[in-house]
Amino acid sequence: MHSPIWIMTSAFDQLTLDQVIQKAQLVGVQGLDVCVFRKDGTRDDFVATHLDYDHFSPDRAKEILEKFNAAGLRLSLGAFDNMIGGEPSQRIKNQNHILKLIRMAHLLGGDDNDVNVGTFVGYNHELGNQENGFEKNLEEYQRVFAPIVRYAEDLGVTLLYENCPMEGWRSVGYSGTFNNLPGVLAARKLMYELVPSAAHGEIYDPSHDVWQQTDPVEVIRHTDMNRLKRVHVKSTRNNSDPFWGNMYPTQQVNATLAASAGVPLPQSEWDRHHYEATLPGFGLGDSMDWRKFINVLQERGFRGPFEIENEAALSKGTGNMAAIMQGYLATVLNLSPILWPLTEEGYQFPVVEYKELKAAAAKDVPVVTMEDL
């Protein structure tokens, strides 16, 4: 079996689902990680909502499965917000929203169709600022996610955590930038011990470890491969900083003092670490060895989707649709010789390995909230 290449739909936030499907066919990928963020959420960066989560029915699920089968694509769902920290009312809304996505995934066939639900965990800094704050966040994770994972398991759906530390989620006035619990492998392993269910796993994005000076190859060598369901394709070009170094975030100080000393300050919440988001093979060098990374994944038996998450400054960052599409096309061309066999038409995903999505669940299930659980 050969790994397919998918697209995460966040870069197409201005398009409808039908338009995104057309773009995916032009790029030549085999699936979509469909973003279904809250429309009233607090995030304004790389978010999109490509399905109506408030009126999702078995009939709508049937339509979606037929649409994707007609296009020769598979799918998953995702929304990535702070589930255990931040403003309490927003936190509850985020939790209830993920429950809606789990129900949607169930109606779309769940694990039988490999329709997973991607999420963040987030971080609770009120707890984190205390002594043993990291462990207290693990305990809060267990309290919140144990019933969520149990609900997913009951519906035959797998929940996946993405490992972005979300370094820009707090004001630049804070000294730390660790804002999402599964941002390091150790946390993910501890999480599985606290909630010992097969109904949760991970989406691994190597770019986040690269700018943390961590080798993704070694991370994969220590990863429980039964937990790894997706790999994000997003690159990082690390830039050395002589003023603040590359271990800690750039700190905010008095602007007049900094100017007098000739010291640079962060220009935004996301300007804390010294890297640029890129795509493999598109425009800039890359601070990771994709062939070595993919080789170790294949050696360890990974055959899941490689999902292109386009946050590249030279692609999605331009706001230019042609540049966005060029980024996707370049990435597919860059990865195809490593992932796919050589044919008379070049390196191609074997058509015989595509599997149609099965019929949806015939019986509806009600929408639930955390209070119900």
QUIKA-V274842 format. One record per residue. N is the residue number from 0. RES is the residue in three letters. OMEGA is omega in radians with two decimals (* if undefined). Layout:
n->N res->RES omega->OMEGA
n->N res->RES omega->OMEGA
This chain:
n->0 res->MET omega->-3.14
n->1 res->HIS omega->-3.13
n->2 res->SER omega->3.02
n->3 res->PRO omega->3.02
n->4 res->ILE omega->3.12
n->5 res->TRP omega->3.03
n->6 res->ILE omega->2.93
n->7 res->MET omega->-2.90
n->8 res->THR omega->-3.08
n->9 res->SER omega->-3.12
n->10 res->ALA omega->-3.14
n->11 res->PHE omega->-3.04
n->12 res->ASP omega->-3.12
n->13 res->GLN omega->-3.07
n->14 res->LEU omega->3.01
n->15 res->THR omega->3.11
n->16 res->LEU omega->3.13
n->17 res->ASP omega->3.12
n->18 res->GLN omega->3.11
n->19 res->VAL omega->3.10
n->20 res->ILE omega->3.10
n->21 res->GLN omega->3.12
n->22 res->LYS omega->-3.14
n->23 res->ALA omega->3.11
n->24 res->GLN omega->3.09
n->25 res->LEU omega->-3.14
n->26 res->VAL omega->3.12
n->27 res->GLY omega->3.11
n->28 res->VAL omega->-3.02
n->29 res->GLN omega->-3.14
n->30 res->GLY omega->3.14
n->31 res->LEU omega->2.88
n->32 res->ASP omega->-2.96
n->33 res->VAL omega->3.12
n->34 res->CYS omega->3.14
n->35 res->VAL omega->3.13
n->36 res->PHE omega->2.99
n->37 res->ARG omega->3.08
n->38 res->LYS omega->3.12
n->39 res->ASP omega->-3.11
n->40 res->GLY omega->-3.07
n->41 res->THR omega->-3.13
n->42 res->ARG omega->3.06
n->43 res->ASP omega->-3.10
n->44 res->ASP omega->3.04
n->45 res->PHE omega->3.10
n->46 res->VAL omega->3.11
n->47 res->ALA omega->3.10
n->48 res->THR omega->-3.02
n->49 res->HIS omega->3.00
n->50 res->LEU omega->3.10
n->51 res->ASP omega->-3.07
n->52 res->TYR omega->-3.11
n->53 res->ASP omega->-3.10
n->54 res->HIS omega->-3.08
n->55 res->PHE omega->-3.03
n->56 res->SER omega->3.03
n->57 res->PRO omega->3.11
n->58 res->ASP omega->3.12
n->59 res->ARG omega->3.09
n->60 res->ALA omega->3.12
n->61 res->LYS omega->3.12
n->62 res->GLU omega->-3.12
n->63 res->ILE omega->3.13
n->64 res->LEU omega->3.11
n->65 res->GLU omega->3.14
n->66 res->LYS omega->-3.12
n->67 res->PHE omega->3.08
n->68 res->ASN omega->3.12
n->69 res->ALA omega->-3.13
n->70 res->ALA omega->-3.10
n->71 res->GLY omega->-3.09
n->72 res->LEU omega->2.98
n->73 res->ARG omega->-3.04
n->74 res->LEU omega->2.89
n->75 res->SER omega->3.14
n->76 res->LEU omega->3.08
n->77 res->GLY omega->2.98
n->78 res->ALA omega->-2.92
n->79 res->PHE omega->-3.09
n->80 res->ASP omega->3.13
n->81 res->ASN omega->-3.04
n->82 res->MET omega->-3.08
n->83 res->ILE omega->-3.13
n->84 res->GLY omega->-3.09
n->85 res->GLY omega->-3.10
n->86 res->GLU omega->-2.98
n->87 res->PRO omega->-3.11
n->88 res->SER omega->3.10
n->89 res->GLN omega->3.12
n->90 res->ARG omega->3.14
n->91 res->ILE omega->3.10
n->92 res->LYS omega->3.11
n->93 res->ASN omega->3.12
n->94 res->GLN omega->3.14
n->95 res->ASN omega->3.12
n->96 res->HIS omega->3.12
n->97 res->ILE omega->3.08
n->98 res->LEU omega->3.07
n->99 res->LYS omega->-3.13
n->100 res->LEU omega->3.08
n->101 res->ILE omega->3.07
n->102 res->ARG omega->3.13
n->103 res->MET omega->3.13
n->104 res->ALA omega->3.09
n->105 res->HIS omega->-3.13
n->106 res->LEU omega->3.11
n->107 res->LEU omega->3.08
n->108 res->GLY omega->3.06
n->109 res->GLY omega->-3.08
n->110 res->ASP omega->3.11
n->111 res->ASP omega->3.09
n->112 res->ASN omega->-3.10
n->113 res->ASP omega->3.05
n->114 res->VAL omega->3.14
n->115 res->ASN omega->3.06
n->116 res->VAL omega->3.12
n->117 res->GLY omega->-3.13
n->118 res->THR omega->2.83
n->119 res->PHE omega->2.94
n->120 res->VAL omega->-3.07
n->121 res->GLY omega->-3.08
n->122 res->TYR omega->3.12
n->123 res->ASN omega->-3.05
n->124 res->HIS omega->3.03
n->125 res->GLU omega->3.05
n->126 res->LEU omega->-3.06
n->127 res->GLY omega->-3.14
n->128 res->ASN omega->3.13
n->129 res->GLN omega->3.02
n->130 res->GLU omega->-3.05
n->131 res->ASN omega->-3.07
n->132 res->GLY omega->3.12
n->133 res->PHE omega->3.12
n->134 res->GLU omega->3.10
n->135 res->LYS omega->3.04
n->136 res->ASN omega->3.04
n->137 res->LEU omega->3.12
n->138 res->GLU omega->3.10
n->139 res->GLU omega->3.04
n->140 res->TYR omega->-3.13
n->141 res->GLN omega->-3.12
n->142 res->ARG omega->-3.07
n->143 res->VAL omega->-2.96
n->144 res->PHE omega->3.12
n->145 res->ALA omega->3.10
n->146 res->PRO omega->3.11
n->147 res->ILE omega->3.14
n->148 res->VAL omega->3.10
n->149 res->ARG omega->3.10
n->150 res->TYR omega->3.11
n->151 res->ALA omega->-3.14
n->152 res->GLU omega->3.13
n->153 res->ASP omega->-3.12
n->154 res->LEU omega->3.12
n->155 res->GLY omega->-3.10
n->156 res->VAL omega->3.09
n->157 res->THR omega->3.11
n->158 res->LEU omega->-3.10
n->159 res->LEU omega->3.12
n->160 res->TYR omega->3.06
n->161 res->GLU omega->-2.92
n->162 res->ASN omega->3.09
n->163 res->CYS omega->3.10
n->164 res->PRO omega->-3.12
n->165 res->MET omega->-3.01
n->166 res->GLU omega->-3.13
n->167 res->GLY omega->-3.03
n->168 res->TRP omega->3.13
n->169 res->ARG omega->3.10
n->170 res->SER omega->3.11
n->171 res->VAL omega->3.12
n->172 res->GLY omega->3.11
n->173 res->TYR omega->-3.04
n->174 res->SER omega->-3.09
n->175 res->GLY omega->-3.11
n->176 res->THR omega->3.10
n->177 res->PHE omega->-2.97
n->178 res->ASN omega->3.13
n->179 res->ASN omega->-2.96
n->180 res->LEU omega->-3.09
n->181 res->PRO omega->-3.13
n->182 res->GLY omega->3.07
n->183 res->VAL omega->-3.08
n->184 res->LEU omega->-3.13
n->185 res->ALA omega->3.13
n->186 res->ALA omega->-3.11
n->187 res->ARG omega->3.12
n->188 res->LYS omega->3.10
n->189 res->LEU omega->3.13
n->190 res->MET omega->-3.13
n->191 res->TYR omega->3.07
n->192 res->GLU omega->-3.11
n->193 res->LEU omega->3.11
n->194 res->VAL omega->-3.00
n->195 res->PRO omega->3.13
n->196 res->SER omega->3.07
n->197 res->ALA omega->-3.02
n->198 res->ALA omega->2.99
n->199 res->HIS omega->-3.08
n->200 res->GLY omega->-3.02
n->201 res->GLU omega->2.89
n->202 res->ILE omega->-3.09
n->203 res->TYR omega->3.08
n->204 res->ASP omega->-3.06
n->205 res->PRO omega->-3.06
n->206 res->SER omega->-3.11
n->207 res->HIS omega->3.08
n->208 res->ASP omega->-3.12
n->209 res->VAL omega->-3.13
n->210 res->TRP omega->3.01
n->211 res->GLN omega->3.12
n->212 res->GLN omega->3.12
n->213 res->THR omega->-3.09
n->214 res->ASP omega->3.14
n->215 res->PRO omega->3.12
n->216 res->VAL omega->3.13
n->217 res->GLU omega->3.07
n->218 res->VAL omega->-3.14
n->219 res->ILE omega->3.14
n->220 res->ARG omega->-3.14
n->221 res->HIS omega->-3.12
n->222 res->THR omega->2.97
n->223 res->ASP omega->-3.01
n->224 res->MET omega->3.04
n->225 res->ASN omega->-3.13
n->226 res->ARG omega->-3.03
n->227 res->LEU omega->-3.07
n->228 res->LYS omega->-3.09
n->229 res->ARG omega->2.99
n->230 res->VAL omega->3.06
n->231 res->HIS omega->3.06
n->232 res->VAL omega->3.07
n->233 res->LYS omega->-3.06
n->234 res->SER omega->3.10
n->235 res->THR omega->2.96
n->236 res->ARG omega->-3.12
n->237 res->ASN omega->3.12
n->238 res->ASN omega->-3.14
n->239 res->SER omega->3.13
n->240 res->ASP omega->-3.09
n->241 res->PRO omega->-3.08
n->242 res->PHE omega->-3.03
n->243 res->TRP omega->-3.10
n->244 res->GLY omega->-3.08
n->245 res->ASN omega->3.11
n->246 res->MET omega->-3.06
n->247 res->TYR omega->3.11
n->248 res->PRO omega->2.96
n->249 res->THR omega->-3.06
n->250 res->GLN omega->3.10
n->251 res->GLN omega->3.04
n->252 res->VAL omega->3.13
n->253 res->ASN omega->-3.04
n->254 res->ALA omega->3.13
n->255 res->THR omega->3.11
n->256 res->LEU omega->-3.12
n->257 res->ALA omega->3.13
n->258 res->ALA omega->3.13
n->259 res->SER omega->-3.12
n->260 res->ALA omega->-3.09
n->261 res->GLY omega->-3.10
n->262 res->VAL omega->3.13
n->263 res->PRO omega->3.10
n->264 res->LEU omega->3.07
n->265 res->PRO omega->-3.12
n->266 res->GLN omega->3.09
n->267 res->SER omega->3.11
n->268 res->GLU omega->-3.09
n->269 res->TRP omega->-3.12
n->270 res->ASP omega->-3.08
n->271 res->ARG omega->3.14
n->272 res->HIS omega->-2.87
n->273 res->HIS omega->3.12
n->274 res->TYR omega->3.03
n->275 res->GLU omega->3.09
n->276 res->ALA omega->-3.13
n->277 res->THR omega->2.98
n->278 res->LEU omega->-3.13
n->279 res->PRO omega->3.05
n->280 res->GLY omega->-3.08
n->281 res->PHE omega->2.88
n->282 res->GLY omega->-3.04
n->283 res->LEU omega->2.99
n->284 res->GLY omega->-3.00
n->285 res->ASP omega->-3.11
n->286 res->SER omega->3.01
n->287 res->MET omega->-3.13
n->288 res->ASP omega->-3.07
n->289 res->TRP omega->3.13
n->290 res->ARG omega->3.13
n->291 res->LYS omega->3.14
n->292 res->PHE omega->-3.13
n->293 res->ILE omega->3.11
n->294 res->ASN omega->-3.12
n->295 res->VAL omega->3.05
n->296 res->LEU omega->-3.13
n->297 res->GLN omega->3.10
n->298 res->GLU omega->-3.11
n->299 res->ARG omega->2.98
n->300 res->GLY omega->-3.13
n->301 res->PHE omega->3.08
n->302 res->ARG omega->-3.12
n->303 res->GLY omega->-3.10
n->304 res->PRO omega->2.91
n->305 res->PHE omega->-3.02
n->306 res->GLU omega->3.13
n->307 res->ILE omega->3.07
n->308 res->GLU omega->-3.00
n->309 res->ASN omega->3.00
n->310 res->GLU omega->-3.03
n->311 res->ALA omega->-3.14
n->312 res->ALA omega->-3.10
n->313 res->LEU omega->-3.13
n->314 res->SER omega->3.12
n->315 res->LYS omega->-3.09
n->316 res->GLY omega->3.13
n->317 res->THR omega->-3.04
n->318 res->GLY omega->-3.09
n->319 res->ASN omega->-3.06
n->320 res->MET omega->3.13
n->321 res->ALA omega->3.12
n->322 res->ALA omega->3.08
n->323 res->ILE omega->3.13
n->324 res->MET omega->3.09
n->325 res->GLN omega->3.11
n->326 res->GLY omega->3.11
n->327 res->TYR omega->-3.11
n->328 res->LEU omega->3.13
n->329 res->ALA omega->-3.12
n->330 res->THR omega->3.10
n->331 res->VAL omega->3.14
n->332 res->LEU omega->-3.13
n->333 res->ASN omega->-3.07
n->334 res->LEU omega->-2.99
n->335 res->SER omega->3.12
n->336 res->PRO omega->-3.14
n->337 res->ILE omega->-3.02
n->338 res->LEU omega->-2.93
n->339 res->TRP omega->-3.14
n->340 res->PRO omega->3.09
n->341 res->LEU omega->3.12
n->342 res->THR omega->3.08
n->343 res->GLU omega->3.09
n->344 res->GLU omega->-3.09
n->345 res->GLY omega->-3.13
n->346 res->TYR omega->-3.03
n->347 res->GLN omega->2.99
n->348 res->PHE omega->-3.10
n->349 res->PRO omega->-3.11
n->350 res->VAL omega->-3.09
n->351 res->VAL omega->-3.13
n->352 res->GLU omega->3.09
n->353 res->TYR omega->3.11
n->354 res->LYS omega->3.10
n->355 res->GLU omega->3.06
n->356 res->LEU omega->-3.12
n->357 res->LYS omega->3.13
n->358 res->ALA omega->-3.08
n->359 res->ALA omega->3.04
n->360 res->ALA omega->-3.07
n->361 res->ALA omega->-3.04
n->362 res->LYS omega->3.11
n->363 res->ASP omega->2.98
n->364 res->VAL omega->-3.07
n->365 res->PRO omega->2.99
n->366 res->VAL omega->3.11
n->367 res->VAL omega->3.09
n->368 res->THR omega->3.09
n->369 res->MET omega->3.11
n->370 res->GLU omega->3.10
n->371 res->ASP omega->-3.09
n->372 res->LEU omega->*
